[in-house]
Amino acid sequence: MQFVQYQVVDKVGVITLDRGDKANAQTTALLTELDSCWDRAVADTGVNVILLQANGRHFSAGMDLSRNDGLGSEASSPPGSGYYNAASLHFFGNTLAWRNAPKPSIAAVQGKCVAAGLMLCWPCDLIIAADNAEFSDPTMRMGLAGIQYMAHAWELGPRKAKEMLLRSTPISAQEAEDLGMVNKVVPLADLRDEAMSWARDIACLDPTMAALIKRGINAAIDGQGFSASLTQGFDLQELGYALQAATRASADGDGATDLLEHMRETNADIARRETSDTQALPRP
C-alpha cells in the first residue's frame, strides 16, 4: 500500500496513516487503502483490537483540497451524483462501518486533526491524544455545511459543537479530555507507547465479550438517535452542496438551472393555472 501501513503486533491490528509529508490529507486512494486495512483487521481472527495512528507531525489535515479526485474539491467544484456516491461510501458508509466494527478500536492523535480528520478518530471507541493535539472543523468558513459524519453534538455536547462549527474554534487536547471526547492526554513522546499499552490490555480480553460490550454501548447511543441523526445530517449536508452548486451555476450563467428560482417559477405556474381553471368554471 502507498498511503497506509498495516501490521499485527500482540493481537493488535495497527493501522498507520503514512502521508505525513502532506499532513495525512485525505484522498480517494488513502481512504480506499484505509478501509481495506479496517476490513483486514476485522477479518483477521488473530486481531482482537484495532489501533489507528498516523506518521508525521499531524494526525490528519482533513481532505486534500489541492486535488480534484471526487472527494477533496467540494469548495470549488459542484458535486453531482458521482460525488454523492463517493461521499456516501468514503465519508459516511465506511465511517459508520468502522464505528460498528465488532472489535474495540483506539485512535492515537497528535498535531492537527481537522474536519475530515475527525471522521477518522471519532468512529474509534477510545481516543488517546498527545498534548499538542488540536481538533477543529472550519468547514463553515469555507462555505460548506460541516462534515459528512456530523457527530459534533454527540462528541462535544450541543453548545460546544455549535461553537466549533459557527466560530471555527479549535479544541485543545486538554479541553477535549475535559469534554469527554478524549480518554487521556499524554506527552507527544509517549503517545504511541500509551496507545499500544491500552491496546494490549484490551487484546487480553475475551473477544466475544468485548464485542458484546461494544455493541451494547453503541446500541444504547443508537437508541437515543445517534445513527438516525447522522444519516439526516449527511443528507442535509449533501443537499447544502447541491443548493450551493445550483447557485454557482446560475451566477456563472452556464445555462444550468438555479434550483431555488426553478421552485419559485414552478409554484407561480401552478398558481396561474389554478386561477385560470377557477375562472373557466361555469357560474351557478
C-alpha positions as CSV (number, residue, x, y, z in Angstrom):
1,M,0.0,0.0,0.0
2,Q,1.1,3.5,-0.8
3,F,-0.5,5.7,1.9
4,V,-1.5,3.4,4.8
5,Q,0.6,0.8,6.6
6,Y,-0.8,-2.3,8.4
7,Q,0.8,-4.7,10.8
8,V,-0.2,-7.0,13.6
9,V,1.5,-6.7,17.0
10,D,0.4,-8.8,20.0
11,K,-3.1,-9.3,18.7
12,V,-3.4,-5.6,17.8
13,G,-4.0,-4.6,14.2
14,V,-2.0,-1.4,13.8
15,I,-3.2,0.9,11.0
16,T,-0.9,3.8,10.3
17,L,-1.6,6.7,8.0
18,D,1.6,7.3,6.0
19,R,1.1,10.5,4.1
20,G,2.9,12.6,6.7
21,D,4.6,14.8,4.1
22,K,1.0,16.1,3.3
23,A,-0.2,16.1,6.9
24,N,-2.1,13.0,6.1
25,A,-4.6,14.9,4.0
26,Q,-7.2,12.5,2.6
27,T,-7.6,11.4,-1.0
28,T,-9.7,8.7,-2.5
29,A,-6.7,6.5,-2.7
30,L,-5.8,7.0,1.0
31,L,-9.4,6.3,2.1
32,T,-9.7,3.2,0.0
33,E,-6.5,1.8,1.5
34,L,-7.6,2.8,5.0
35,D,-10.9,1.0,4.6
36,S,-9.1,-2.1,3.3
37,C,-7.0,-2.1,6.4
38,W,-10.0,-1.9,8.6
39,D,-11.6,-4.8,6.7
40,R,-8.4,-6.8,7.0
41,A,-8.2,-6.2,10.8
42,V,-11.8,-7.2,11.3
43,A,-11.5,-10.4,9.3
44,D,-8.2,-11.5,11.0
45,T,-9.0,-13.9,13.8
46,G,-5.6,-13.1,15.3
47,V,-6.5,-9.5,15.8
48,N,-8.5,-8.5,18.9
49,V,-8.0,-4.7,18.9
50,I,-7.6,-2.1,16.1
51,L,-5.2,0.8,16.7
52,L,-5.3,3.8,14.3
53,Q,-2.3,6.1,14.3
54,A,-0.5,8.5,11.9
55,N,3.0,9.2,10.8
56,G,4.2,12.8,10.7
57,R,3.5,15.9,12.7
58,H,-0.3,15.8,12.2
59,F,-2.9,13.2,12.5
60,S,-4.9,14.5,9.5
61,A,-5.4,17.9,7.9
62,G,-8.7,16.8,6.5
63,M,-9.5,16.5,2.8
64,D,-6.8,17.2,0.3
65,L,-8.2,20.4,-1.2
66,S,-5.3,20.7,-3.7
67,R,-6.6,17.7,-5.6
68,N,-9.7,17.1,-7.7
69,D,-10.3,13.3,-7.3
70,G,-14.0,13.5,-6.5
71,L,-13.6,14.0,-2.7
72,G,-11.4,16.9,-1.9
73,S,-12.9,19.6,-4.1
74,E,-16.4,20.4,-2.8
75,A,-15.5,24.0,-2.2
76,S,-14.5,24.6,-5.8
77,S,-16.4,22.0,-7.9
78,P,-20.2,21.5,-7.9
79,P,-20.9,18.0,-6.7
80,G,-23.1,15.7,-8.7
81,S,-24.3,12.1,-8.3
82,G,-20.7,10.9,-8.7
83,Y,-19.6,13.0,-5.7
84,Y,-22.7,12.0,-3.7
85,N,-22.0,8.3,-4.3
86,A,-18.3,8.7,-3.4
87,A,-19.1,10.7,-0.2
88,S,-21.8,8.1,0.7
89,L,-19.1,5.4,0.6
90,H,-15.9,7.1,1.9
91,F,-17.2,9.7,4.3
92,F,-20.3,8.0,5.7
93,G,-20.8,4.3,4.9
94,N,-17.2,3.4,5.7
95,T,-17.1,5.7,8.7
96,L,-20.2,4.1,10.2
97,A,-18.8,0.7,9.4
98,W,-15.6,1.5,11.4
99,R,-17.7,2.7,14.3
100,N,-19.7,-0.5,14.3
101,A,-16.8,-2.9,13.7
102,P,-17.1,-5.8,16.2
103,K,-13.6,-5.2,17.6
104,P,-12.6,-2.4,20.0
105,S,-10.6,0.4,18.4
106,I,-8.3,3.1,19.6
107,A,-7.1,6.3,17.9
108,A,-3.8,7.9,18.7
109,V,-4.0,11.6,17.7
110,Q,-1.2,14.1,17.5
111,G,-1.0,17.6,16.0
112,K,-3.8,18.9,13.9
113,C,-7.0,16.9,13.4
114,V,-9.1,19.0,11.1
115,A,-12.6,18.4,9.7
116,A,-12.5,15.1,7.8
117,G,-9.7,14.1,10.3
118,L,-12.4,14.0,12.9
119,M,-14.1,11.3,10.8
120,L,-11.1,9.1,11.3
121,C,-10.8,9.3,15.1
122,W,-14.5,9.7,16.1
123,P,-15.5,6.3,14.9
124,C,-13.0,4.7,17.3
125,D,-14.1,3.5,20.7
126,L,-11.2,5.2,22.6
127,I,-9.0,8.2,21.8
128,I,-5.6,8.9,23.2
129,A,-4.3,12.4,22.4
130,A,-0.9,13.9,22.5
131,D,-0.6,17.1,24.5
132,N,-0.1,19.0,21.2
133,A,-3.3,17.6,19.6
134,E,-5.8,20.2,18.3
135,F,-9.3,19.3,17.0
136,S,-11.2,21.7,14.6
137,D,-13.8,21.9,11.9
138,P,-13.5,25.1,9.9
139,T,-15.8,23.9,7.1
140,M,-18.4,26.6,7.6
141,R,-15.8,29.3,6.9
142,M,-15.3,27.6,3.5
143,G,-19.0,27.9,2.8
144,L,-19.7,24.2,3.4
145,A,-22.2,22.6,5.7
146,G,-19.9,20.8,8.1
147,I,-18.5,17.3,7.6
148,Q,-20.4,14.2,6.4
149,Y,-20.1,12.4,9.8
150,M,-21.9,15.1,11.8
151,A,-21.2,13.7,15.3
152,H,-20.2,17.0,16.8
153,A,-23.1,17.3,19.2
154,W,-22.6,13.7,20.4
155,E,-18.9,14.1,20.9
156,L,-18.8,17.6,22.4
157,G,-22.3,18.4,23.6
158,P,-24.6,20.8,21.7
159,R,-23.2,24.2,22.8
160,K,-19.5,23.3,22.3
161,A,-20.5,21.7,18.9
162,K,-22.1,25.0,17.8
163,E,-19.0,26.9,18.9
164,M,-16.7,24.7,17.0
165,L,-18.8,25.0,13.8
166,L,-20.1,28.6,14.0
167,R,-16.8,30.1,15.2
168,S,-14.4,27.5,13.8
169,T,-12.9,27.4,17.3
170,P,-10.2,24.7,17.7
171,I,-10.3,22.5,20.8
172,S,-7.1,21.6,22.6
173,A,-6.3,18.1,23.7
174,Q,-6.9,19.0,27.4
175,E,-10.3,20.6,26.6
176,A,-11.2,17.6,24.5
177,E,-10.5,15.4,27.5
178,D,-12.5,17.6,29.8
179,L,-15.4,17.4,27.4
180,G,-15.2,13.6,27.3
181,M,-14.2,13.4,23.7
182,V,-10.7,12.2,24.5
183,N,-10.0,9.4,27.1
184,K,-6.4,10.5,28.0
185,V,-3.8,13.2,27.2
186,V,-0.2,12.2,27.3
187,P,3.1,13.9,26.2
188,L,3.7,13.6,22.5
189,A,6.8,11.4,23.1
190,D,4.6,8.9,25.0
191,L,1.6,8.8,22.6
192,R,2.3,5.5,20.7
193,D,3.6,3.6,23.8
194,E,0.5,4.7,25.7
195,A,-1.9,3.7,22.9
196,M,-0.3,0.4,22.4
197,S,-0.4,-0.3,26.2
198,W,-4.1,0.3,26.2
199,A,-4.5,-1.9,23.1
200,R,-2.5,-4.8,24.7
201,D,-4.7,-4.6,27.8
202,I,-7.9,-4.9,25.8
203,A,-6.5,-7.5,23.5
204,C,-6.2,-9.9,26.5
205,L,-10.0,-9.8,27.0
206,D,-12.3,-12.4,25.6
207,P,-13.1,-11.1,22.1
208,T,-16.7,-12.2,22.1
209,M,-17.4,-10.4,25.4
210,A,-15.5,-7.3,24.2
211,A,-17.7,-7.3,21.0
212,L,-20.9,-7.7,23.0
213,I,-19.9,-4.8,25.4
214,K,-19.1,-2.5,22.5
215,R,-22.3,-3.4,20.6
216,G,-24.4,-2.9,23.8
217,I,-23.0,0.6,24.4
218,N,-23.4,1.5,20.7
219,A,-27.0,0.3,20.8
220,A,-27.7,2.5,23.8
221,I,-26.4,5.5,21.9
222,D,-28.4,4.5,18.8
223,G,-31.5,4.2,21.0
224,Q,-31.0,7.9,21.7
225,G,-31.0,8.7,18.0
226,F,-27.3,8.7,17.1
227,S,-27.4,6.8,13.8
228,A,-30.6,8.4,12.7
229,S,-29.3,11.9,13.4
230,L,-26.1,11.2,11.5
231,T,-28.0,9.9,8.5
232,Q,-30.1,13.0,8.4
233,G,-27.0,15.2,8.9
234,F,-25.3,13.6,5.9
235,D,-28.3,14.1,3.7
236,L,-28.8,17.7,4.8
237,Q,-25.1,18.4,4.1
238,E,-25.3,17.0,0.6
239,L,-28.5,19.0,0.0
240,G,-26.5,22.1,1.0
241,Y,-23.8,21.2,-1.5
242,A,-26.4,20.8,-4.2
243,L,-28.0,24.1,-3.5
244,Q,-24.6,25.8,-3.4
245,A,-23.7,24.2,-6.8
246,A,-27.0,25.4,-8.3
247,T,-26.4,28.9,-7.1
248,R,-22.9,29.0,-8.5
249,A,-24.1,27.6,-11.8
250,S,-26.8,30.2,-12.1
251,A,-24.3,33.0,-11.3
252,D,-21.8,31.7,-13.8
253,G,-24.5,31.8,-16.5
254,D,-23.7,28.4,-17.9
255,G,-27.3,27.5,-18.6
256,A,-27.7,25.3,-15.5
257,T,-31.0,25.6,-13.6
258,D,-31.0,27.7,-10.4
259,L,-32.9,25.3,-8.1
260,L,-34.5,28.0,-6.0
261,E,-35.6,30.0,-9.0
262,H,-37.0,26.9,-10.6
263,M,-39.0,26.2,-7.5
264,R,-40.4,29.7,-7.5
265,E,-41.3,29.6,-11.2
266,T,-43.0,26.2,-10.7
267,N,-45.1,27.4,-7.8
268,A,-46.1,30.6,-9.7
269,D,-47.1,28.5,-12.7
270,I,-49.2,26.2,-10.5
271,A,-50.9,29.3,-9.0
272,R,-51.6,30.8,-12.5
273,R,-53.1,27.5,-13.8
274,E,-55.3,27.2,-10.7
275,T,-56.5,30.8,-11.1
276,S,-57.2,30.1,-14.8
277,D,-59.1,26.9,-14.1
278,T,-61.2,28.6,-11.4
279,Q,-62.2,31.5,-13.8
280,A,-63.1,29.0,-16.5
281,L,-65.7,27.2,-14.3
282,P,-69.4,28.0,-15.2
283,R,-71.1,30.4,-12.9
284,P,-74.0,28.9,-10.9
